[in-house]
Amino acid sequence: MRETCVPTGIELKNTGFGYTLSLIGGKYKMIILYWLSENKVMRFNELNRCIGTISFKTLSVMLKELEKDGLIIRKEFPQIPPKVEYSLSERGSSLIPLLDMMCDWGEKNKFQTLEDVTQ
């Protein structure tokens, strides 16, 4: 039997579950990771177009946080105009099976109603 992810008396932030949420939580981080897993390497404007509903500032902040957490790699090319590419790090790639499981769960459950679940 599996132990609970968040044992009683332990703050969520001090658990593996809380740590994972701190890295991928929020509206856009998982979407950014998804697009990078699909395309391998992307530039800022490509990501912005794929996501569509994200501001430049928010995308910039999310990319900096993902890079700081070691989930993506930012590669800058010394040229004019500047060229920057983003890709998943090995650590970031290790999250993709988790995102795939979330996708599978959503596909299986998206049409269920509360009535279906409580029967």
C-alpha positions in Angstrom: 0.0 0.0 0.0 1.3 3.5 -1.0 2.0 6.0 1.7 0.1 9.3 1.5 1.7 12.1 -0.6 1.0 14.6 2.1 1.2 13.0 5.6 -0.8 14.5 8.4 1.0 17.2 10.2 3.4 18.0 7.4 3.1 21.2 5.5 2.4 20.7 1.8 5.4 22.8 0.8 7.7 20.3 2.6 6.5 17.2 0.6 7.5 15.8 -2.7 4.0 16.7 -4.0 4.4 20.3 -2.9 7.8 20.6 -4.4 6.6 19.3 -7.8 3.6 21.7 -7.7 6.0 24.6 -6.9 7.9 23.8 -10.1 5.0 23.2 -12.5 2.1 24.9 -10.8 0.4 27.9 -12.4 -1.4 28.5 -15.6 1.4 28.3 -18.1 4.4 26.2 -17.0 2.9 22.9 -17.9 1.8 24.3 -21.3 5.3 25.6 -22.0 6.8 22.2 -21.0 4.3 20.5 -23.3 5.1 22.6 -26.3 8.9 22.1 -25.8 8.4 18.4 -25.5 6.5 18.4 -28.8 8.9 20.7 -30.7 12.2 20.0 -29.0 13.6 23.5 -29.6 11.6 26.7 -29.8 12.2 30.4 -29.9 10.3 32.9 -27.7 7.9 34.1 -30.4 7.1 30.5 -31.4 6.1 29.7 -27.9 4.1 32.8 -27.6 2.2 32.0 -30.8 1.6 28.4 -29.7 0.2 29.4 -26.3 -1.7 32.3 -27.7 -3.2 33.7 -24.5 0.0 34.6 -22.7 1.5 38.1 -22.5 5.2 38.6 -23.4 6.0 39.6 -19.8 4.3 36.5 -18.4 6.1 34.2 -20.9 9.4 35.8 -20.1 8.9 35.3 -16.3 7.7 31.7 -16.7 10.8 30.9 -18.9 13.1 32.4 -16.4 11.6 30.4 -13.6 11.7 27.2 -15.5 15.3 27.8 -16.4 16.2 28.7 -12.8 14.5 25.4 -11.7 16.6 23.5 -14.2 13.6 22.3 -16.3 14.5 24.1 -19.5 17.7 25.2 -21.2 18.1 28.6 -22.6 20.7 28.9 -25.4 21.7 32.3 -26.6 23.5 32.8 -29.9 25.9 35.7 -30.2 24.5 37.4 -33.3 22.6 40.4 -34.4 19.6 40.4 -34.0 20.0 38.2 -30.9 18.7 34.6 -31.2 17.6 32.6 -28.2 16.3 29.0 -28.2 14.6 27.0 -25.5 14.5 23.3 -25.0 13.8 20.8 -22.2 16.6 19.8 -19.9 16.9 16.2 -18.9 15.2 17.1 -15.6 12.4 18.8 -17.5 12.0 15.8 -19.9 11.6 13.6 -16.8 8.3 15.4 -16.1 6.7 14.6 -19.5 5.4 11.1 -18.4 3.6 13.0 -15.6 2.0 15.4 -18.1 1.1 12.5 -20.4 -0.7 10.8 -17.5 -2.6 14.0 -16.8 -3.6 14.1 -20.4 -4.7 10.5 -20.4 -6.8 11.1 -17.2 -8.4 14.1 -18.7 -9.3 12.3 -21.9 -10.9 9.5 -19.9 -12.8 11.8 -17.5 -13.6 15.0 -19.4 -17.2 14.0 -20.3 -18.1 12.7 -16.9 -20.6 14.7 -14.9 -20.9 14.9 -11.1 -23.9 12.5 -11.4 -21.7 9.9 -13.2 -19.1 10.1 -10.6 -21.4 9.7 -7.6 -23.3 6.7 -8.9 
